[in-house]
């Protein structure tokens, strides 16, 4: 019984560590994606403005 309890405790510790790591990773991915999207929009806007000024 004690052995089973220790095993469960270890697995729950691993699970909690996994959850924390997963939250951090998903947070970083979300941040990076938002940054990429805003950069991409800025670049597209810049290209659009450049094209407009070239047409004039």
N, C-alpha and C positions, 0 to 999 in steps of 0.2 A: 504493500500500500504506500509506504513511504517513497519507494522507488518510483512508483507511478506518479505520485504527487510532485516529486522533483522533476520528473520528465515533463509534466504538464506545465510546471512553473517555468522551466527553461523554454519550452515552446511558446508560452505566452509572452515571455520577455522578448524572444526573437520576433514574435508577431508585433509587439508594440514598437520595437526598433524599426521593423519593416514599415509600419504605418507612418512613423515619423519621417523616415527617409522618403517614402513615397509622397507624403505631403510636400516636403521640401522640393523634391524633384518636379512634381506637377506645378508647384508655385513658380519655380525657376522657368519651366517650359512656358507657362502662361505669360510670365513677364517677358521672356524672350520673344514670344509670338507677338505680343502687343507692340513691343519695340520694333520688330521687323515690319509689322503692318503699318505703323505710323511712319517709319522711315520710307517704306515703299510708297505710301500715299504722298509724302513730301517730295520724293523723287518724281513721281508721276506728275504732280502739280508743277514742279520745276520744269519738266520736259514740256508740259502743256503750255506754260507761260512762255517758254523759249520759242515754241512753235508759233504762238500767237504773235510774238514780237517779230519773228522772222517773216511772217505773212505780211505784216503792216509795211 
